[in-house]
Amino acid sequence: MRSGRSLLKPHLYAAAGIEWYLLIEQEILTLHLYQRQGAHYVERSTTKAGEALELTEPVRATLRPEELLA
C-alpha cells in the first residue's frame, strides 16, 4: 500500500512540470510509466518481470524490471 507521501509526489511532480515519471514496485518487480496530462498523470505502460519497457522519449532506453531490481 502506498503511503500518503508517495500519493502526494505525483501532484508535486506535475506542478513542477515534470513530463514523465517511472514508479518502481520492488516487491513485485513491476515498472509503471506515467506521463503528465495537465495537472495529473496518466499511466502509459506497466512492465512486469520477464518483459521489457522500450522508451523512445524522453530518452531512448530498454528497461527490464529484474535487471533494475536485482
C-alpha angles and dihedrals in degrees: 000000000000119000124236088253093057090048090055095051097075090054090051091047091051092047088052091052096247104163101199138020135180121217115202119201102200097186094060100026094241132144123205117195117202131188124200115248110182109306096346142045132253121207108242099181146357119210122192132193110293092030131092129226109216110201123195096168145071081007135354110252144136114222127189117189095219091054094048094047101037 
